[in-house]
Amino acid sequence: MPSPLLDELLRSAAAEEPGREAYVHGDKRATFAWIDRAADGFAATLRAEGVGRGDRVTLMLPGSIKFAACYFGAARVGAITSAVNLRLGPAEQASIVARTEPAVTVVGDGATLPPGVDPGRIWPVTDLKAAFTATPTDDLPTLAPDDPVCVVWTSGTTGTPKGAVYDHANMAAIARNIPETAARHDRVLFTLPFPHLGYMAWVYTFTERRVTLVLGPDPWNVPDTLALVGAERITMMNGVPTQWSLILDRADADATDFSGLRIAATGAAASPPELIRRMRERLGVPVLNGYSSTEAGVITGTRVGDPDEVVAGTVGRPRVEVDLRLVDADGHDVPDGEPGEVICRSPAMMRGYWRDPELTATVIDADGFLHTGDLARREPDGNLVMAGRLKEMYIRGGYNVYPTEVEACLTTHPDVVRVAVVGVPDPVLGEIGVAYVVAAPGTSPGLDALRTWSRERIADYKAPDRVVVVEALPVTAVGKLDKRALAERWDSTDRTEREDGAR
């Protein structure tokens, strides 16, 4: 029996629990009934403009209740939503709009339409009130599970953003594979940008389980986050290790009521076991870690009951419906303990890249495996330890060095809060490792100390060759670490300064 469509889930939620909150954003609250009615109005407005099945609707809106209503309304008429992260640069935004050829573009306050492209009909955010209250229409198409619902754009760290297409069936598969991450009637403190996979493709899960999304502060900050936890009785929180460190280091964290929490999650960077232990003890709930990508939907995750060392040092085991392999450059499976590229196959992964079968063929092979470009090694217990990106691996004096392994080691140093290692050219060794370090308050970890620390724990050739202490690490428009920016910084600034200082 096919899974329900996204629109059917919203209809059911509105009919069965009309008064349950679907979204909380500051002082604004929207029930499932309100979202359903607004989606009806938006759908009717789209149909009046001739927008229907397979047409594109571009949203240039910040994450909000209005964004959600537009997304559901577009899905109701069978349109494909392409959301533009407003933190992307003008060229990246223009590329997205040009390639999707939208019939309609909804433009929020502060958003600027990229020049030189056709956005279709432009609807300013001020027009949405009338759209949401428009009389519903019976002129709605019959949809199928394999109808595309959205295009999720990558953050552009490897060049022009790529658009991953997801349909209703893909979204349903994601929901089946994350039973612990979102439970029925959860109140989730949501801090991701809405154009991210975590909203665009996971909204099916949230709607199916009648989850309330409480939108976090923008920009993110600790005091407002802690205030929301208690006031909104948050049951599930997610964050990167730096955010969790900042939360637990605040004196007012001890005064925060975390008793509503059911579970907490972290990811996107290495977490020291001590941080996981602190999270578990202070929050009083299990802590999870996981791994996925824009193209994969879901890949791996730790389980409730896993030891702190597993949650901190691994990204868990493959999800139930994920067929995962680690392979070498020739496509052969590597032994446990050896690094290999993660390739995976599941019904949760994207259908392909938007209107680009040739690019799709470069990442999805003839057997249906997605080649992630990520490196990992499998532990004897089946848990995966990430080793970095295939393109981030550097060769120092003939030895392969995987930055994620070095970062995991350096993160355990008491003076290191966060670190990113990048490989840069070197005339003698070919490439060397540069560690960009965010230091603990009142400390300034030096090269000698960190090299000694590394050599005592991992192979000596993996120890960083340079250390640069920074206040913060750069991130992309979706909050991912931007190593390309660090490599450019080294080439344009830090390398020159060090050479000048040596003269």
BELRAQUI-V483586 format. One record per residue. N is the residue number from 1. PSI is psi as a letter, one per 40 degrees, with the letter a starting at -180 (999 if undefined). OMEGA is omega in degrees with one decimal (999 if undefined). BURIAL is + if it has 9 or more other ideal C-beta (glycine too) atoms within 8 Angstrom, else -. Layout:
# BELRAQUI-V483586
N/PSI/OMEGA/BURIAL + N/PSI/OMEGA/BURIAL
This chain:
# BELRAQUI-V483586
1/h/-178.1/- + 2/i/177.9/- + 3/i/177.1/- + 4/i/173.5/+ + 5/i/-179.7/+ + 6/d/-178.7/+ + 7/d/179.5/+ + 8/d/178.0/- + 9/d/178.7/+ + 10/d/177.9/+ + 11/d/-178.5/+ + 12/d/-179.5/+ + 13/d/-179.0/+ + 14/d/-179.0/+ + 15/d/-173.2/- + 16/d/-179.8/- + 17/g/-173.6/- + 18/d/-176.4/+ + 19/e/-179.0/- + 20/h/-179.8/+ + 21/h/175.2/+ + 22/d/-178.1/+ + 23/i/172.1/+ + 24/h/-178.4/+ + 25/h/-175.6/- + 26/b/179.5/- + 27/e/-179.6/- + 28/h/179.9/- + 29/h/179.9/- + 30/h/177.2/+ + 31/i/175.9/+ + 32/d/178.1/+ + 33/d/-179.8/+ + 34/d/179.4/+ + 35/d/-180.0/+ + 36/d/-180.0/+ + 37/d/178.3/+ + 38/d/177.4/+ + 39/d/176.1/+ + 40/d/-179.5/+ + 41/d/179.5/+ + 42/d/178.6/+ + 43/d/179.4/+ + 44/d/179.0/+ + 45/d/176.4/+ + 46/d/-178.4/+ + 47/d/178.0/+ + 48/d/178.3/- + 49/e/178.2/+ + 50/e/-179.4/- + 51/h/-178.1/+ + 52/a/-173.2/+ + 53/h/177.4/+ + 54/e/175.4/- + 55/i/-177.9/+ + 56/i/172.9/+ + 57/h/179.6/+ + 58/h/177.3/+ + 59/h/173.0/+ + 60/g/-176.1/+ + 61/i/169.8/+ + 62/i/176.2/+ + 63/h/-172.4/+ + 64/i/174.9/+ + 65/d/178.9/+ + 66/d/177.2/+ + 67/d/-177.4/+ + 68/d/-178.5/+ + 69/d/177.2/+ + 70/d/-178.5/+ + 71/d/179.2/+ + 72/d/179.3/+ + 73/d/177.2/+ + 74/d/179.0/+ + 75/d/-178.0/+ + 76/d/178.4/+ + 77/e/179.7/+ + 78/e/177.6/+ + 79/i/-179.3/+ + 80/h/-178.6/+ + 81/h/173.2/+ + 82/h/-177.6/+ + 83/h/-178.1/+ + 84/h/174.8/+ + 85/h/-173.9/+ + 86/e/176.5/+ + 87/e/175.8/- + 88/i/178.9/+ + 89/i/-178.4/- + 90/d/-178.7/- + 91/d/179.4/- + 92/d/178.2/+ + 93/d/180.0/+ + 94/d/179.5/+ + 95/d/-179.0/+ + 96/d/-178.2/+ + 97/d/-177.8/+ + 98/d/-175.4/+ + 99/d/-179.1/+ + 100/e/179.0/+ + 101/g/-174.6/- + 102/i/170.8/+ + 103/d/-178.5/+ + 104/i/171.7/+ + 105/h/176.7/+ + 106/h/-173.3/+ + 107/h/-179.3/+ + 108/i/176.4/+ + 109/h/177.9/- + 110/e/177.9/- + 111/i/179.3/+ + 112/h/178.5/- + 113/h/179.7/+ + 114/h/-177.4/+ + 115/i/171.6/- + 116/e/178.9/- + 117/i/-179.7/+ + 118/h/-179.2/- + 119/e/-173.5/+ + 120/a/177.3/+ + 121/h/-176.8/- + 122/h/176.0/+ + 123/h/175.3/+ + 124/i/-176.3/- + 125/d/179.5/+ + 126/e/178.8/- + 127/e/-172.6/- + 128/d/179.8/+ + 129/d/179.0/- + 130/d/-179.4/- + 131/d/-176.9/+ + 132/d/-177.5/+ + 133/e/179.5/- + 134/i/179.6/+ + 135/h/-179.9/- + 136/i/-179.3/- + 137/i/173.5/+ + 138/e/-176.0/- + 139/g/-179.8/- + 140/i/-177.5/- + 141/i/170.1/- + 142/h/-174.2/- + 143/i/-178.3/+ + 144/i/-179.3/- + 145/d/-178.5/+ + 146/e/172.8/- + 147/h/177.8/+ + 148/i/179.5/+ + 149/d/-174.3/+ + 150/i/169.0/+ + 151/h/179.6/+ + 152/h/-174.0/+ + 153/h/175.7/+ + 154/i/-173.4/+ + 155/e/174.7/+ + 156/e/-179.7/+ + 157/e/179.8/+ + 158/f/179.1/- + 159/a/-178.4/- + 160/h/179.0/- + 161/i/178.3/+ + 162/i/-175.3/+ + 163/h/178.3/+ + 164/h/-176.5/+ + 165/h/177.9/+ + 166/h/175.6/+ + 167/a/-177.7/+ + 168/d/-178.0/+ + 169/d/176.0/+ + 170/d/-178.7/+ + 171/d/178.5/+ + 172/d/178.6/+ + 173/d/175.6/+ + 174/d/-178.7/+ + 175/d/-179.1/+ + 176/d/-172.3/+ + 177/e/178.4/+ + 178/f/-175.5/+ + 179/d/-174.8/- + 180/d/-172.7/+ + 181/d/179.0/+ + 182/h/179.7/+ + 183/i/-179.7/+ + 184/h/177.8/- + 185/e/172.0/+ + 186/i/168.3/+ + 187/h/-171.2/+ + 188/h/172.1/+ + 189/h/-169.7/+ + 190/h/-175.0/+ + 191/e/179.8/+ + 192/i/170.2/+ + 193/i/-178.4/+ + 194/d/177.1/+ + 195/e/-178.6/+ + 196/i/175.0/+ + 197/d/-175.6/+ + 198/e/170.6/- + 199/d/-171.9/+ + 200/d/-177.9/+ + 201/d/179.8/+ + 202/e/-179.6/+ + 203/d/175.1/+ + 204/d/179.3/+ + 205/d/-177.5/+ + 206/d/-177.9/+ + 207/d/179.1/+ + 208/d/-174.9/+ + 209/e/176.1/+ + 210/f/-179.5/+ + 211/i/172.1/+ + 212/h/175.8/+ + 213/h/175.2/+ + 214/h/-174.7/+ + 215/h/-177.4/+ + 216/i/-179.0/+ + 217/i/177.6/- + 218/h/3.1/- + 219/i/-178.1/- + 220/h/174.6/- + 221/i/-173.9/- + 222/d/-176.1/- + 223/d/-178.9/- + 224/d/177.4/+ + 225/d/179.7/+ + 226/d/179.0/+ + 227/d/-179.6/- + 228/d/-177.6/+ + 229/d/-178.6/+ + 230/d/-174.7/+ + 231/d/-175.8/- + 232/e/179.2/+ + 233/f/-177.8/- + 234/h/179.2/+ + 235/e/-179.9/+ + 236/h/178.5/+ + 237/i/176.1/+ + 238/i/177.4/+ + 239/i/175.4/+ + 240/i/-177.2/+ + 241/d/179.8/+ + 242/d/178.9/+ + 243/d/-180.0/+ + 244/d/177.3/+ + 245/d/-180.0/+ + 246/d/179.1/+ + 247/d/-175.0/+ + 248/d/179.9/+ + 249/e/-179.7/- + 250/h/179.1/+ + 251/d/-177.6/- + 252/e/174.7/- + 253/d/-179.5/+ + 254/d/-179.9/- + 255/e/-178.4/- + 256/h/179.6/+ + 257/h/178.0/- + 258/e/-171.5/+ + 259/e/178.4/- + 260/e/-175.5/+ + 261/h/173.9/+ + 262/d/-175.3/- + 263/i/175.3/+ + 264/i/-177.5/+ + 265/i/176.5/+ + 266/i/-179.3/+ + 267/a/176.4/+ + 268/e/177.9/- + 269/i/-179.5/+ + 270/h/179.0/+ + 271/h/174.9/+ + 272/i/176.6/+ + 273/d/179.9/+ + 274/d/178.4/- + 275/d/179.1/+ + 276/d/178.7/+ + 277/d/179.4/+ + 278/d/178.9/+ + 279/d/-176.3/+ + 280/d/-176.8/+ + 281/d/-177.5/- + 282/d/-177.1/+ + 283/d/178.2/+ + 284/f/-178.3/- + 285/i/175.1/+ + 286/i/177.9/- + 287/h/-179.3/+ + 288/i/174.2/+ + 289/i/-178.8/+ + 290/i/-175.9/+ + 291/h/175.0/+ + 292/a/175.7/+ + 293/i/-180.0/+ + 294/d/-176.5/+ + 295/d/-171.1/+ + 296/d/-176.4/+ + 297/c/173.3/+ + 298/i/175.3/+ + 299/c/-177.4/+ + 300/i/174.5/+ + 301/i/173.0/+ + 302/i/-178.1/+ + 303/i/173.6/+ + 304/h/-178.8/- + 305/e/176.2/- + 306/i/178.1/- + 307/i/179.4/- + 308/d/-177.8/+ + 309/d/178.5/- + 310/d/-180.0/+ + 311/d/-178.1/+ + 312/d/-170.4/+ + 313/e/-178.5/+ + 314/i/173.8/+ + 315/e/174.0/+ + 316/a/-176.2/+ + 317/i/-179.2/+ + 318/i/173.6/+ + 319/i/-169.3/+ + 320/d/-175.0/- + 321/e/-177.4/+ + 322/h/173.4/+ + 323/h/-171.4/- + 324/h/175.6/+ + 325/i/170.4/+ + 326/h/-172.3/+ + 327/i/175.5/+ + 328/a/-175.9/- + 329/d/179.7/- + 330/e/178.6/- + 331/e/179.4/- + 332/i/178.2/- + 333/h/179.0/- + 334/i/178.5/+ + 335/i/173.8/- + 336/h/179.6/- + 337/e/179.2/- + 338/i/179.3/- + 339/i/176.5/+ + 340/i/178.4/+ + 341/h/177.0/+ + 342/h/169.8/+ + 343/i/-173.7/+ + 344/i/-179.7/+ + 345/h/179.1/+ + 346/i/175.6/+ + 347/e/-179.1/- + 348/e/-175.2/+ + 349/i/-177.8/+ + 350/i/172.9/+ + 351/d/-178.3/- + 352/i/177.4/+ + 353/i/-176.3/+ + 354/h/174.3/+ + 355/f/-178.6/- + 356/g/-179.2/+ + 357/d/179.5/- + 358/d/177.4/- + 359/d/177.6/+ + 360/d/-178.2/+ + 361/e/178.6/- + 362/e/-178.7/- + 363/d/176.9/+ + 364/h/-174.0/+ + 365/a/-175.6/- + 366/d/179.1/- + 367/e/178.0/- + 368/e/179.0/- + 369/h/174.4/+ + 370/h/177.1/+ + 371/h/-170.4/+ + 372/d/-172.7/+ + 373/e/177.7/- + 374/i/178.2/+ + 375/i/178.6/+ + 376/i/171.6/+ + 377/i/-177.0/+ + 378/h/175.9/+ + 379/i/178.7/+ + 380/d/-179.6/- + 381/e/177.1/- + 382/e/179.1/- + 383/i/-178.6/+ + 384/h/173.1/+ + 385/h/-177.6/+ + 386/i/-179.7/+ + 387/e/177.6/+ + 388/a/176.6/+ + 389/i/178.0/+ + 390/d/-179.1/+ + 391/e/179.6/- + 392/e/178.0/+ + 393/h/176.7/+ + 394/i/-176.2/+ + 395/h/-178.0/+ + 396/h/178.0/+ + 397/f/178.9/- + 398/e/-179.7/- + 399/h/175.5/+ + 400/h/177.5/- + 401/h/-179.2/+ + 402/h/-172.6/+ + 403/d/-176.6/+ + 404/d/178.5/+ + 405/d/179.4/+ + 406/d/179.2/+ + 407/d/179.7/+ + 408/d/178.5/+ + 409/d/-176.3/+ + 410/d/-179.6/+ + 411/d/179.0/+ + 412/e/178.0/+ + 413/h/-175.3/+ + 414/d/-178.2/- + 415/e/-176.0/+ + 416/h/176.6/+ + 417/d/179.4/- + 418/i/-176.7/+ + 419/i/172.9/+ + 420/h/-179.5/+ + 421/h/177.5/+ + 422/i/175.2/+ + 423/h/-179.5/+ + 424/i/-178.8/+ + 425/i/177.4/- + 426/h/-175.8/+ + 427/d/-175.9/- + 428/d/-173.7/- + 429/e/-176.5/- + 430/d/174.2/+ + 431/i/175.6/+ + 432/i/-179.9/+ + 433/h/175.5/+ + 434/h/179.4/+ + 435/h/172.7/+ + 436/h/-168.8/+ + 437/h/166.2/+ + 438/h/-172.3/+ + 439/i/174.0/+ + 440/i/-178.9/- + 441/h/177.1/- + 442/e/179.9/- + 443/i/176.0/- + 444/g/-175.8/- + 445/h/-178.2/+ + 446/i/-177.2/- + 447/d/-176.7/- + 448/d/-177.8/- + 449/d/-177.2/+ + 450/d/176.1/+ + 451/d/177.5/+ + 452/d/179.0/- + 453/d/-179.0/+ + 454/d/-176.1/+ + 455/d/178.4/+ + 456/e/-172.7/- + 457/d/179.4/- + 458/i/-178.5/+ + 459/i/-173.9/- + 460/d/-178.7/- + 461/e/178.4/- + 462/e/180.0/+ + 463/i/-178.2/+ + 464/i/178.8/+ + 465/d/177.8/+ + 466/i/176.0/+ + 467/h/176.4/+ + 468/h/179.1/+ + 469/h/-178.1/- + 470/i/179.0/- + 471/d/-179.2/- + 472/i/177.1/- + 473/i/-178.6/+ + 474/i/177.9/+ + 475/i/178.3/- + 476/a/-179.5/+ + 477/d/178.5/+ + 478/e/174.1/+ + 479/e/177.4/+ + 480/i/175.2/+ + 481/h/-176.7/+ + 482/g/-178.5/+ + 483/d/177.0/+ + 484/d/177.7/- + 485/d/178.0/- + 486/d/178.2/+ + 487/d/177.7/+ + 488/d/178.5/- + 489/d/179.1/+ + 490/d/-176.1/+ + 491/d/-174.0/- + 492/d/-172.2/- + 493/c/-169.3/- + 494/d/-179.9/+ + 495/d/-179.4/+ + 496/d/-179.7/- + 497/d/-178.6/- + 498/d/177.5/+ + 499/d/178.2/- + 500/d/-179.6/- + 501/d/-178.2/- + 502/e/-177.3/- + 503/999/999/-
